[in-house]
Structures are given as C-alpha cells and as structure tokens.
C-alpha cells in the first residue's frame, strides 16, 4: 500500500485538487431578496387584464406523470394533421412532475366536431443503467370537441400486471373555482422549476379583476409566485440543500461512516440526491484509498454513475485502486504489470473527455507514467507530448476566456438570452458548444466553451439566477413606455449583480488556469525524466 501512496505523491500532490473539489463548500452566494414593492409595481405595470382570457374554441393539453419514479424525457403531441409538437423535458421539470405538477404542452384552436389525438412519450427510471432502452408508449384516440373551453389531460399511469406506464386520456370541462383545474398543476410546474413570473403575471391580472372572489387555490399559487419572485429560491432546492449539508458535515468531520451512508442512500431518485450520492461515493473512494483499503475504494468508485458530474473523478480513482489492489497481494511484483494494464483502461477513457477537468488532466500524466512502468518508453513519450500539447492549447483558450468575460461578452451571451428554447432546457444549456470540441485538430474551442464548467459551480448558478431574475423583470416592461422610472430602479439593482457574476467567472477561470499550469509543469518534468532514459519497446507493446 505504501507503493500506492508513493505513486500518488509522485504527481506532486495534484490529486489533492480532486479531493478538495469533492469536499468543496456549498453555495455561499445568497438568493437576491427583491423589495416586495418593486415586484408589485412591475406586475401592476405589466399584467394585462386579458392575461388569463382563453378563446372559446381553445383546448388546453396537459401532461400528467402518475408513474412513480419515471423521469419524462420527451413528449410528442399531434392533433389531426397539424404539425406535431415535440417537447424535451429538463431535469428540474421531470423531477417536479413526479409530484402533483402538470405540463401545459399546448393550447390548440379547434372547431366543434370530431378530432384525432396522437401522443407519445419517452422516459427513463433513475436506476436505469447506461444502455437501458428508454421507456416508450403511444396512443391514437378520437375525441369530440364541444362548445366552450376544454382541457385534455394526457396521463402516464401504471397499467396491467406489469404496472408499466401507459397513456390514458381524460377530458375536463372548466368549472369556476374548481380545485381540479389542471392549470393549477401547470402553475405548480412553473413554480417548481423557478419560473414564478409566468405564474404571477396571469394570476395578478386575475386578482385585479376578481379581487377577493378569486378562488383560494389560485390565490395560494399567486402568493407562492410572489414569494419566489422576491427570494428566487424554488422549494425543491431546500430539500437538496439538507442532503448536501449532511454531506458537508460528514466531509468536514472526516466521518467515513456517515459518508458511506450517503453513498449507499437510494431512497431518493431526484437529480440532486443522485448527485450527492455520486459525490459521496467519489469522496469515500479516495478516503478508502488513503486508508489502505483499495478493494473497498474500487467498489465505491464503481457506484458512481457514468456519465455524471463525478464520473471523471471516479474513473481516475478506479485506476489508482487497481494498482492498490496489486500492492496488497503477496506476489505484488508479479501482479504489478497486470494492475498497471487494468489502471490504463479507465485512465485512457478519461483522456478523451473534457480537458478542463482536473481528473482528465491528471489522467494525461497517469497514462504515460503507467506506460513507462510497463517499459513502453516511446509510447510514454508520445503520450506525454500529447499532454503538453493539450494543456498548452487549453491554457491559451482559458486566457481567451478571461478576455471574453472582461469584455462583457459573457453577460450579453448568458444573462440576456431568452430562456424559452421550445423545451425544458434553459437557453444557456441548450446552446452549449458541441461535445468533444477538444478532439479537433487543432482544438477549436467556441468563445463560450468555459460556460459549462462555470455552471457546475453553485455560487455561479445562484448569482446567474439573481441576474436573470432582474433582467426578466426589466424585460417584462420593455413594451411599456410609461415604465422608464421603474426600469431604472431595476437597472440600479442589476449593475452590482452583474459585476458580481463577472467576478465569480474570473475567479473560476483563474482557478482553472492555475490548475492547468500546474499539470503542464508536471508534464514538462515528466518529459525531461523520459528523455533521460533509453527508448525501448516493451514486449507486446505497439510502437
């Protein structure tokens, strides 16, 4: 086991960068608290009296997921021969719809008489392994459109002995004040994904018309929307924060037993809970490695989902665990070659992934190190030169990214983008660069390639939400010429928030640049060591 620890130290303690990232603190940036008077003034200026009015010929179509644990990925809807509507669900939407939330997928003008509906869904379960076929179901059904506004609820419900989800269609005719109104579920979805303005505008207008006679279920949603507009904190985040706090407490105290409990927790299938579980397994794996338990570390690393936010860190640790397993065997010398070859499998997989990740950068050095130990010195030199070229290229891209942020281009691209992309993914996720841009020759990074890494930081995401919420309020007033003073009030709040977002971006880029330069220095040292040794080809190795 001492050999394993020496191997890790051989890389100048760079693995500490990984374990520090796993145990990093939760978000320190607080949600921006907006003055209630400001929110009320914006709604009063922007809410249209006809905001909730619906054509007499309109039919609203809702998606209702009643299948426990099923995460909706996509829905396709077609009425008669109209163009089909396809909607991709984001993670937050899928999670919200596991509760009572509904998705209003379309409002269609229909004439009275017979019509035909086609619906198809695609989904998965959280426990599905990579490669598991997606769950699908489709239905074609005729229905009669009567006079007046109607709603069609397309429910995914467990059916038959297998309890597999099937599509069930239910018609609903609006009744004044009914708590069964599917629009209430649609409001719940918007609140669950942090879009309170889309709830507040129509309900504020309705309250202006109806006053105290507005039914209680709608008044409750309006109160929730106003609270969220002011605080910017969706309810599901609080539950995730509680799990994250348990993790942070266990990491701070070094309580391996508590980390192990979190790593084995399968009670919740929410994206947040799964991420914490992956994080705990990765942290547990490195702690087990450090305490001389490579077999147990191997098992912890294998429990981390791939792809996932911690899969790179786990793959790197998995390679070290293979070497550690050889160290614990009596005939360690004869097993060392096999262990190095096994370690090369996850490390080689890492080399093709995002080079801004610390685990990927370390794998660029770990692979030639293993090849050198196997006697493949020429291949080790080639891999080390590849690492140098990649890291030098990345250093230049990161320096350009710093200039991109300083010029204000990031703010224009990120904050001022419309979030509505026609599906459930925010525009900044939908418009991220194509994967594996770094594999082009030479690597050609888009100007905003770094945004994906920034969005992994909880502080950056919270500050982005603060900025976007203010921008959304101001954007709501764009067609109201008499709201100049109100827009100025919002702009005065926006300026420091945008400056803070820029500062966070620069700080994160500086850390990435420092990390890259450290690995680059180590790569140059590794190349110098290789040049001091004779170039030979190991038996069975490929030149």
N, C-alpha and C positions, 0 to 999 in steps of 0.2 A: 504493500500500500504506500510505503514511503516513495517508491518509484513514481507512482501516480502523482503524488503531491509535488515531487520534483519536476515532473513533466509540465504541470500547470504553472509552476513558478518559472519554468524556462521561458514562458511568454511574458515575463516581467510583470506578473500580476494582472494582466489585462482581463482575465476572467472576472476580476472584481467589478469591472464595469458592468458585466452582465448581472451578477447577483445584486449589485446596487440598484440596477434598473428594476429588477423584480421586486425589491423591497422598498421602492420609492414611495414617498408620502402621497396621500390622496390630494385632491384639488385644494389649493389654498385660495384660489380666486372665488370670491363670493358672488352669488347672483345679484345683479344690479337691482336695487329697490327703487322703483319709479314712484313719484308722487301720485297718490290717487287722483288729485285734481287734474294732473296732466292727462292721465288716461281718460278720465271722464270728459275733458274738453275735446280730446281727439275723437272720441266716439260720438259726441254731440255734433261735431262738425262734419264727420264723415258718414255716419249711419244714415242710410236712405230710408225714408218712410216705407218704401216698397221692397225693402231688403228681403222680407220673407214671403212676398207675394209669389204665387206659382200659377202658371197658366192652367185653365180649366182642363186642357187636353193633355197636361203633362203627367207622365207616370215616372215615379222615382224607383230606381232599382237599388236594392241594398244587398250586401254580402254579410252573412251571419255565420261565423265559425263556431259550431257547437261540438266539435270533435276534440276531446281532451288531448292536449299535448301536440296537436297538429299545427305546424307553422306554415301559414299560407305563403306561397312564393309568387303565384301569378293567377289571375282570373281572366277569362275571355268571355265576353258577352256580345251576343248579336241578336237584334230584333228584326224580324222579317229579312229583307235584303239590304238593310242598312250596313254601313261599314262596321266591321267588328271592333269592339273596344277591348284592348288588352292593357292590363294594369299589373305592374310588378310591385310587390309589397316590400317595404323596408323592414328591418329587424324590429324597430320600435312599433310599427303598425301590427306586425304579426303577433308580437307579444301582447299588445293592447287588445287584440281581437280574441285572445284566449279567455278574456273575461266577458264583459257584457257589451263591449263596443261593437258597432256595426260600421260598415263602409258603404257610404252612398257612392256607388260607382258610376251612376249615370242618371240624368233626367232627360227623358225622351218624349217628344211631342207625338202623340198617337191619335189617330182618328177612331171613332167608335166602330166596333166590329171585331172580327177575329184577327188575331196576330199569332206569330210563332216566335218562341224564345229558344235560343241556343246558349248554353252556359257550360264552361269547362274550367276546372281548377287544377292547379299543380301545387303540391305541398310536400313537406317532409316532417319527420319527427326529430326532436333534438338528439335522441340517442342513435339516430341512423349513422352508420359508418360511411366514410367516403366510398363512393361507388354503388351505394344502395340505390336502387331505382326510385325515382320520385313517385309519390302517390298521386294518382290522377282519377278523375271521374268526369263524366259529361252527361248532359241531358238535353233533349229536344222536346218542347212541350208547347201545345197550343193554349191560348187564353183569350178571353173576351174582354175588350176594353169598353167599359160602361161610361156613362157621362160623369164628369167631375174628376177631381184629382184623386189618383190612386197610387198605391205603393205595391211593389213586388219584392218580397224577401226571398233571396236565394240562400237557403241554409245548407250547411255541410253537417250532416247528422250521422251518428253511428247507426248502421242498418244491418239486419241479418245476424246469423250466428257468429260471423267473423268480427262484427262491430266495426267494419271498415267504413270510412265516411262516404256517404253518397249525397248527391244533390237533391234537395227537397224544395219545392217552390210553394210559397204561401202568399196569398193576396191579402191586402189590408186596405180598408177604406178609412180615411182620416175622420176622427171624431174629436170634437173640441175638448181640449184639456185631458185627453187620454194619456195615461202613463205608459200605454202600449205603443205609442208613436215611435216607429223605427228611427225617426230623425233624432230622438234623444240619444239613441245608441251611436248615431253618426257624430253627434256633439261629443260624446264620451271618447270616441276615437281621436278626434282633433285635440281634445284636452290631453289625452294620453301620450300623444306624440309632440306636445309642446307647440300647438298652433292655436292659442287662445283667441287671437284676433278674429279668426274665421268663425268663432262661436260668438264672440262678444258683439260683433257688428250687427248680425241679423237679430239677435235677442235684445240688444239695446234698442233697436228700432221698434221691435215688437212691444217692448215695455213702454216706449214712448207713446204708442198707440193705445195700448190696453191698460196701462197703469197697474194698479193693484189687482186687477182682474186677470192678469197673466197667470196661468196655472203654476202651481208650486214646482213641478219637475223642471219647467223651463227657467223659472226664477233661480232654482238651485244651480243649474248649469251656467247661468249668467254670473252668479256670484263666484263660481269656481273660475270662470274665464277671467273675470276682473282680478281675482287674487293672483292668478298665474301671470297675467299681463304685468302686474306690479312686481312680482317676485321672480318670475321666469324659472320656476322650479317645478317640473312635472312630478306628479305624485310617485311614479314608479321609480324615480331616481332615489328617493329617500330609502326605499326598501333595499335597493342595491347598495347604497352607502352604508347601511347597517352591516351587511355581509362584508363589505370592504373594510369597515372598521374592525371587525373581528380578525380579518387577515392582518391588518396593520399592527394590531395589538400583539398577535402571535409572532410576527416578524420582529417587532421591537424587543420583545422579551426573549426571543430565541426559543420559544416553546414548540419543539418539534411535534409533540403530541397534538397540540391544537392545530398546527399546520396540516398534520396528517388527517385530522378530522375534516378540515375544509377540503383537502384534496380528494377525500372519498365521498364527499357530500353529493348525492344525486337527487336530493329532494326537490330541487327547483330546476326547471329547464329553461329559464329565462336567459337571454344573451348575457346579461350582467352576471348572473350566478355562474354560468358556464365559464365566463372569462375569469372570474375569481378562482374557480376550481382549477382551471388550467394554470393560473398564476401560482396557486398554492402547490400544485404538483411540480412545477418547474423549480420553485424555491426549495421544496422538500428534497428534490433530487440532488441539488447542489449541496444542501446541508448533509445529506446522507453520504455523498462523495467525500466531503471534508471530514466526516466522522469515521471513514473507513468501511462503509457498507455499500460497495458498488452494485451488488445484486439488487438490493432494495432500491437504490437510486435508478437502476435500469428500469425497474417496474414503474417507478413514479414518472420518469420521462416518457414512457410508452403510453401513459394515461392522458397525456396532453394531446388535444385534438390537432390534427393537421389536415387542411390548412387551418390556421388560427393565429391569434395575436402573439402566442408564446411558443409556436411550433419551432421557430428557428433556435431559440434558446434551448429548447428541449432536445433538438437534434444534435446540437453541439455537445450537450451534457451526455447524451446517449453514446457518443463516440468515446468520451473520456471513461464512461462506465465500462465499455468493452475492455479497455486497457486495464482498468482497475480490477476487473474480474480475473484477468490473467495473473496479476500480481498476487492474488490470494491463493493461487493454486501451488501445489508442492513443486511441480515441474514447470515453474514460471518461465524459465529460459526457453523451453521447447514450445511453450504456448504463446510466446510474445509475438511471433510472426503472424499467427492466426488472429490474435487480438488486434494488431495494427490493421490487418486487412478488413476485419469487421468494423473497426472505427472509421475506415475510409468510406464506407457505404453512406452513413448519414452526413459525413463531412463533405463528400463530393456532391451530394444532393444540395447542400447549403450553398455551394459556390454559384449555382445558377439563380439564386434568389436576390432580393433587394440588397444592393451593396451598402446602403446606408445603415443596415442593421449591424450591431456590434457582433452578433453571433456569426453573421456571414463574413465579416471582415476577419474574425479570428479563424474561421474555417479556411480562409485563403492562406493562412500561415500554418494551420494544423495539417493540411493535406501534404504540402511539401516536407514538413517535418516527419510525418509518417513514412513518406516515400524514401526519405534519406535513411531512416532507421531500417527500412527494408532493403537498402543497398541500391535503390534506383536513383542514383545521384543526378543523372541527366534529366530525368523527369522532374526531380525535385527542383532543379534549377529552372526548368521551363515553368513550373507552377509558381515558383517564387517571382519570376519575371512577370507572369500574368498578374499576380497580386500587386506588384509595384505599378504596373500599367493601369490597372483598375483603380487603385487608390489615388494615384496622381490625377487621373481623369475625374474622379469623384471630388477631389479637393478643388479642382477648378470649377466644377458645377456648383459646389456649395458656396464658393466665393461669389459666383454669379448670382446665386440665390440671395445672398446678403444684399447685393446691389438691387435686386428685384424688389425686395422688401423696402429698402431705403427710399426707392423712387416712388413708393406709394402704389406700385402696380399690383401688389398682393391684395391690398384693400379694395382696389377697384374690381379685381377679378373675383374676390372671395365674398366680401360683405355685400356688394351691390348686385350680386347675381340674384335673379328671381329663383325662389326655391321650388316653384312648381315646374317639374320636369315631365309631367304626364304620368308619373308613377310615384312610388312611395319613397324614393331616394332623394335626399337633398341634392341640389344642383352641384355643390362642391364635391360630392361623392360621384355623381353621375358623370362629371366632366373631368375626372382624374385621368392622368396620362395612361396610355396603353401599357399593360403589364410587360415586364421584361425589356423595357427600353434600353437597359444597360447591356443587353446582348448584341446590340447592333455594332457594326464596326465602321468607324469608332463609335463609342457610346454617345447617343444623341438624346440628351435629356430635355424635355419640354421646359419652358420657362418656369412653370409652376410645379415641377416634379416633386418638390420638397413638401408640398401641402399635405400629402398623405401621411408623412411622418409627423408633421405638426398636429394633425388631427388625432394622433394617438395620445397626445398629452391632455390630461383632464383640465389643467388650467387653461390651455389654449382653447379647448372646446367651450368652456364656460365663458371665457372672455369673448369668443366669437358669438355666442348666443346673446350676450349683453349688447354687442354692437348691432347684431342683426335685428334684435327686438326694437331698438331705437330707429334703425333705418326703416323697418317695416311700418312703424307708426308714422314716420315722416312721409314715406312713400304713399301711405293711405290718403294723405292730404294733398297729393300732387295736383288733383283736378279742382281744388277748392281755392279760388283766387283770394278769398277773404280770410285765409288762414295763415298769412305771412308771419304774423307775430307768434303764432303757435309753432310754426315750423322753426322759427328762430330759437324758441325755447328748447326744442328737441335737439337742434344742431349744437347748442351750447353744451348739452349733455353728451352728445356724440363725440366731440373732439377729444376729450381726455380718454374716453373708452377706446377709440381707435388708436390713439397713441400707445395705450397700454397693450393692445393687441400686437402692434408692431414691435414693441419692446419684448414681448414674450416670444415672438417669432425669431427675432435676432438672437435672443438668449439660447433658444433651442438650436438654431443653426450654428452658433458658436460652439456649443457642446458637441454637435455632430462633427464639426470641423476639427476640434481638438481630438476627438476620438479617432477620426480618420488619420490625422497626422501621427498619432501615437502608433497606430498599426503600420503606417508607412515607414516610420523609423525602424520598427522591429523587422519589417520586410527587408529593408536595406541591410540590416545587421545579419539577417538570415542568409542573404545572398553572399555577403562577404565571407561568412563561415563556409558556405558551399564551395566558393572559389578556392578556399584553402585546402580542399580535399580532392583526391583524384576522381575523375569522371569514369564510372563503371556502370555496367548494365547488370541488374540483378537477374538471377536465373529465373526465366519465365516472364520477365518484365518486357514490355513493349517499348522500343526506343522512341 
